[in-house]
Amino acid sequence: MKAVYKIIDKLLANPTTLNLMALDKVLRIGIPFNAPHGFKIKTLNKDAVIVSLPNRKLNHNHLAGIHACAMATVGEYCAGLSLLSSFGISKYRLIMSEMNVTYSYQGRVDLEGICSPHQIDVEAIRDGLETHGKYSQKLITTIRDLNGKEVAIVTTVWQLKNWEQVKTKS
């Protein structure tokens, strides 16, 4: 597993179009729950992580709009990628500990999740990891449609912990 984590870290460190396509494939295998949704990483840089959520039947609810759980999942995914872009996966375990979603509009076209890595205080996290061995980070992801209309806000809280301090097997 450590070899896969190092590959992911290399792809994150140089997010070219080709590397983002490779990262999509690796994560589709590594996170099989997300594979059927058809997420695609559109942007991954210091300013934004943007992931597309296609408007297709598999992602629909009973009203033929995009399902609330698909929106929540793309919000979680964007936030996790924001943390990965700042810290990688080979040194630290990321696990979501809390999620809250506020829906404001029905998604009826392709959607995208947008999370800003600027929300992450890298120094505070490093200090917390050194002092306490773990750190909790709150992140906000906006879900909007391709017309720019906000359809949901996903708030997640993530625990980061050094892999050496993780007691459960990965």
Secondary structure as the mmCIF struct_conf table of DSSP 4:
data_model
#
loop_
_struct_conf.conf_type_id
_struct_conf.id
_struct_conf.beg_label_comp_id
_struct_conf.beg_label_asym_id
_struct_conf.beg_label_seq_id
_struct_conf.end_label_comp_id
_struct_conf.end_label_asym_id
_struct_conf.end_label_seq_id
HELX_RH_AL_P HELX_RH_AL_P1 LYS A 2 ALA A 13
BEND BEND1 ASN A 14 ASN A 14
HELX_RH_AL_P HELX_RH_AL_P2 THR A 17 GLY A 30
BEND BEND2 ILE A 31 ILE A 31
TURN_TY1_P TURN_TY1_P1 PRO A 32 ASN A 34
HELX_RH_3T_P HELX_RH_3T_P1 ALA A 35 HIS A 37
TURN_TY1_P TURN_TY1_P2 GLY A 38 GLY A 38
STRN STRN1 LYS A 40 LEU A 44
BEND BEND3 ASN A 45 ASP A 47
STRN STRN2 VAL A 49 LEU A 53
HELX_RH_3T_P HELX_RH_3T_P2 LYS A 57 ASN A 59
STRN STRN3 HIS A 60 HIS A 60
TURN_TY1_P TURN_TY1_P3 HIS A 62 LEU A 63
BEND BEND4 ALA A 64 GLY A 65
STRN STRN4 ILE A 66 ILE A 66
HELX_RH_AL_P HELX_RH_AL_P3 ALA A 68 PHE A 87
BEND BEND5 ILE A 89 LYS A 91
STRN STRN5 TYR A 92 TYR A 103
BEND BEND6 TYR A 105 TYR A 105
BEND BEND7 VAL A 109 VAL A 109
STRN STRN6 LEU A 111 CYS A 115
HELX_RH_3T_P HELX_RH_3T_P3 PRO A 117 GLN A 119
HELX_RH_AL_P HELX_RH_AL_P4 VAL A 122 HIS A 132
BEND BEND8 GLY A 133 GLY A 133
STRN STRN7 LYS A 134 ASP A 145
TURN_TY1_P TURN_TY1_P4 LEU A 146 ASN A 147
BEND BEND9 GLY A 148 GLY A 148
STRN STRN8 GLU A 150 ASN A 162
HELX_RH_3T_P HELX_RH_3T_P4 TRP A 163 GLN A 165
BEND BEND10 THR A 168 THR A 168
#
